[in-house]
Amino acid sequence: TSPVMVPASLRRVICPPRAALARTIFRRSPMYRTRDCLRVCLAVPRRGIISSLLQQSIPHNERRSKVLHYPAATIFDVVADVDNYQRFLPYITKSKIVTPPHVSENDGRRTFDARMAFGFKFLNDEFLSRVEVMPNRYVMAKCIESDSMENMTTMWTFTPRGEDQTEVILRVDMDILDPLKAGVITQFFSHMADAQMEAFEREIARRNEKMTSIA
């Protein structure tokens, strides 16, 4: 039998050219959608992409916990001594209370503003914090003015865990404003959280030893 001759116009419908078939398969594949997304992204001006990325803040937090063999009142007195941070805390280059403390008549809570500065490698920043202290319970500082960070809150809590034992918890939460400095800032605060816990413990021991020798 002789082969059946199919008209060219009908052949294009039944058996589309391989190039056209390949385009159809490609358009139905996830890669085609990815290519479309890429085309849209490339259509955005480069400056717009970079500036939008630089405007995004980066959240970061640190948490440390340790049980110290001192009563809560002894630990609180040292952590609440903001005016002297620069004397015994590493990387703190300035610490000064700049407003008179406001004392609550209801529970004795004190609130004041303190200006502090830190230095680490090429990172230096001076910031203003609103500090709230509840005797023997917590010390909380909220950053209200800074070039590098926003929404930064540092919280120290003191929970009795038996006779002359207190669990000390440090928590730091912040949003980093400059993504280009994010790596250095996260490294700094991770290291500083450990260093401050150790420094406070040394200062507590030093003051306690001094008081013991005086007695």
C-alpha positions as CSV (number, residue, x, y, z in Angstrom):
1,T,0.0,0.0,0.0
2,S,1.2,3.5,-0.8
3,P,1.7,5.9,2.2
4,V,-1.1,8.3,3.0
5,M,-0.2,11.9,2.0
6,V,-1.2,14.5,4.5
7,P,-1.5,18.1,3.4
8,A,1.1,20.5,4.9
9,S,-1.5,22.6,6.6
10,L,-2.9,19.6,8.4
11,R,0.6,18.3,9.2
12,R,1.3,21.5,11.2
13,V,-1.7,20.8,13.4
14,I,-1.2,17.1,13.9
15,C,2.6,17.2,14.2
16,P,3.8,20.7,15.0
17,P,7.5,21.5,14.3
18,R,9.9,20.4,17.0
19,A,10.8,24.1,17.7
20,A,7.2,25.0,18.3
21,L,6.7,21.9,20.4
22,A,9.7,22.7,22.5
23,R,8.5,26.2,23.1
24,T,5.1,24.9,24.3
25,I,6.7,22.4,26.7
26,F,9.0,25.1,28.0
27,R,6.2,27.6,28.6
28,R,4.4,25.1,30.7
29,S,7.4,24.3,32.8
30,P,8.3,26.0,36.1
31,M,11.5,27.3,34.5
32,Y,9.4,29.5,32.2
33,R,7.7,31.0,35.2
34,T,11.1,31.5,36.9
35,R,12.3,33.2,33.7
36,D,9.3,35.6,33.8
37,C,10.0,36.5,37.4
38,L,13.6,37.1,36.6
39,R,12.5,39.4,33.7
40,V,10.3,41.4,36.0
41,C,13.1,41.7,38.6
42,L,15.6,42.8,36.0
43,A,13.1,45.4,34.8
44,V,13.3,47.2,38.2
45,P,16.1,49.8,38.3
46,R,19.2,48.4,40.1
47,R,19.3,51.5,42.4
48,G,15.7,50.7,43.5
49,I,16.6,47.1,44.4
50,I,19.7,48.1,46.4
51,S,18.0,51.0,48.2
52,S,15.1,48.8,49.2
53,L,17.4,46.1,50.6
54,L,19.4,48.7,52.5
55,Q,16.2,50.1,54.0
56,Q,15.2,46.8,55.6
57,S,16.1,46.3,59.2
58,I,17.4,43.0,60.4
59,P,16.0,41.5,63.7
60,H,18.5,40.1,66.2
61,N,18.3,38.7,69.8
62,E,20.5,37.3,72.4
63,R,19.6,35.4,75.6
64,R,21.9,34.3,78.5
65,S,21.0,32.6,81.8
66,K,23.1,31.8,84.8
67,V,22.5,31.0,88.5
68,L,24.7,33.1,90.8
69,H,25.4,32.4,94.4
70,Y,24.2,35.8,95.7
71,P,20.9,37.1,96.8
72,A,18.8,39.1,94.2
73,A,19.3,42.4,96.0
74,T,23.1,42.1,95.8
75,I,23.0,41.4,92.1
76,F,20.4,44.1,91.4
77,D,22.5,46.8,93.1
78,V,25.4,46.2,90.6
79,V,23.3,45.8,87.4
80,A,21.3,48.9,88.3
81,D,24.4,51.0,88.7
82,V,24.3,52.4,85.2
83,D,26.4,55.4,86.0
84,N,29.4,53.2,86.6
85,Y,29.1,50.8,83.7
86,Q,32.1,52.3,81.9
87,R,34.3,51.4,84.9
88,F,33.7,47.6,84.8
89,L,31.8,46.6,81.7
90,P,33.9,45.7,78.6
91,Y,33.3,47.7,75.4
92,I,31.2,50.4,77.2
93,T,33.1,53.6,76.7
94,K,30.5,55.9,78.2
95,S,27.7,55.6,80.6
96,K,25.9,58.5,82.3
97,I,22.5,59.1,83.7
98,V,21.2,62.3,82.1
99,T,17.8,62.8,83.8
100,P,16.7,62.7,87.4
101,P,15.1,59.4,88.3
102,H,11.4,59.4,88.5
103,V,10.2,57.1,91.4
104,S,6.8,55.5,91.3
105,E,4.8,56.0,94.5
106,N,3.0,52.7,94.0
107,D,5.8,50.1,93.7
108,G,9.1,52.0,94.0
109,R,9.9,51.6,90.3
110,R,12.5,54.1,89.0
111,T,12.8,55.5,85.5
112,F,15.6,57.6,84.1
113,D,17.4,58.3,80.8
114,A,21.0,57.3,80.3
115,R,23.4,58.0,77.5
116,M,25.9,55.2,76.7
117,A,28.5,54.5,74.0
118,F,30.3,51.3,73.0
119,G,33.2,50.5,70.7
120,F,34.1,47.2,69.0
121,K,36.5,47.0,66.1
122,F,35.4,49.7,63.6
123,L,31.9,49.8,65.1
124,N,31.2,52.7,67.4
125,D,27.8,54.0,68.5
126,E,26.4,56.3,71.1
127,F,22.8,55.9,72.1
128,L,20.2,57.1,74.5
129,S,18.2,54.6,76.6
130,R,15.2,54.9,78.8
131,V,16.0,52.8,81.9
132,E,13.4,51.2,84.2
133,V,14.4,49.4,87.3
134,M,12.3,47.5,89.7
135,P,14.2,46.9,93.0
136,N,15.5,43.3,93.2
137,R,13.4,42.2,90.2
138,Y,14.6,43.6,86.9
139,V,16.5,46.3,85.0
140,M,15.2,47.2,81.6
141,A,16.7,49.6,79.1
142,K,15.0,50.7,75.9
143,C,17.0,52.5,73.2
144,I,15.2,55.6,72.1
145,E,18.0,57.2,70.0
146,S,20.6,55.4,67.9
147,D,22.2,55.5,64.4
148,S,22.8,51.8,64.2
149,M,19.8,50.2,66.0
150,E,16.1,50.6,66.7
151,N,13.7,48.9,69.0
152,M,16.6,47.7,71.1
153,T,15.6,46.4,74.5
154,T,18.0,45.0,77.1
155,M,16.3,43.1,80.0
156,W,18.0,41.7,83.1
157,T,15.7,39.7,85.4
158,F,16.5,38.3,88.9
159,T,14.7,35.2,90.2
160,P,15.5,33.7,93.6
161,R,16.4,30.0,93.3
162,G,16.9,29.0,96.9
163,E,18.9,30.5,99.8
164,D,21.4,33.1,98.5
165,Q,21.0,31.8,94.9
166,T,19.5,33.8,92.0
167,E,18.9,33.0,88.4
168,V,20.0,35.9,86.3
169,I,18.6,36.2,82.7
170,L,19.8,38.6,80.1
171,R,17.8,39.2,77.0
172,V,18.6,41.6,74.2
173,D,16.2,42.3,71.3
174,M,16.9,44.7,68.5
175,D,16.5,45.7,64.8
176,I,19.7,46.5,63.0
177,L,19.3,49.5,60.7
178,D,22.4,49.1,58.5
179,P,22.5,45.7,56.8
180,L,26.1,46.4,55.8
181,K,27.1,46.4,59.5
182,A,24.8,43.5,60.5
183,G,27.5,40.9,60.6
184,V,29.7,43.0,62.9
185,I,26.8,44.1,65.1
186,T,25.5,40.5,65.7
187,Q,29.1,39.4,66.4
188,F,29.5,42.2,68.8
189,F,26.3,41.6,70.8
190,S,26.8,37.9,70.9
191,H,30.3,38.4,72.4
192,M,29.1,41.3,74.6
193,A,26.3,39.2,76.1
194,D,28.9,36.6,77.4
195,A,31.4,39.3,78.4
196,Q,28.8,41.4,80.4
197,M,27.5,38.4,82.3
198,E,31.1,37.5,83.3
199,A,31.9,41.2,84.1
200,F,28.9,41.7,86.3
201,E,29.7,38.5,88.2
202,R,33.3,39.7,88.8
203,E,32.0,43.1,89.9
204,I,29.5,41.5,92.3
205,A,32.2,39.3,93.8
206,R,34.6,42.3,94.1
207,R,32.0,44.5,95.9
208,N,30.8,41.6,98.1
209,E,34.4,40.8,99.1
210,K,35.0,44.5,99.9
211,M,31.9,44.6,102.1
212,T,32.9,41.4,103.8
213,S,36.4,42.7,104.6
214,I,34.9,46.0,106.0
215,A,32.5,44.0,108.2
